[in-house]
Amino acid sequence: MAEKQPPAIEIDRSPTAHSDWPSLIERAVDDISRILQSEGQIFQTRLGAALDLQISNAVTLLTIGGVIIAGVLCILCAAIFLLHQWFPWWQAFGIAGVVMLIIGIVCNATMRPRSDVHT
């Protein structure tokens, strides 16, 4: 019995068979380059939008904080002027300062987390 052998695959070793490789590599590199550029542009667009949002939020918070500080200073000055009708300036400023310190200490105590120490 004679064994059947698979047909031989002929490989074309002519110079024209390999002449297309450089253009294929060039196209592959060009495609990868365009993909990377597109991903970079998408990343830049998303990062820019997120950065713009954060900057606008920060400006808004700083503006609100400035308005609150100005309001507190106006109320403090009004309280001092009101106290000055009955007391000299130094006593009016002293009373307002003590009240502000007490308010600050109370706010600090309420904002501090409670420790869970069990004995």
C-alpha angles and dihedrals in degrees: 000000000000118000117236112234122205114253113270116252110230116219116208106227096176118128091245093061093065098038091091095060096084092052091047091051090046091052092047092051090046091051092049090047092052091047091052092047091051092049090048091052092048091049091048092050094049093044091049092051092048091047092050090051093050092047092050090048091050092049090049093050092047091050092049090047091051092050091049092049091049090050093050091049091050092050090047092051091047091051091050092049090048091051090047090067088070103023137040117264095261092054092046091052091044094052092047091048093050091048091050091049092050091049090049093049092048092048091048092050093049094046095050113097114246115245116236097217113157119193 
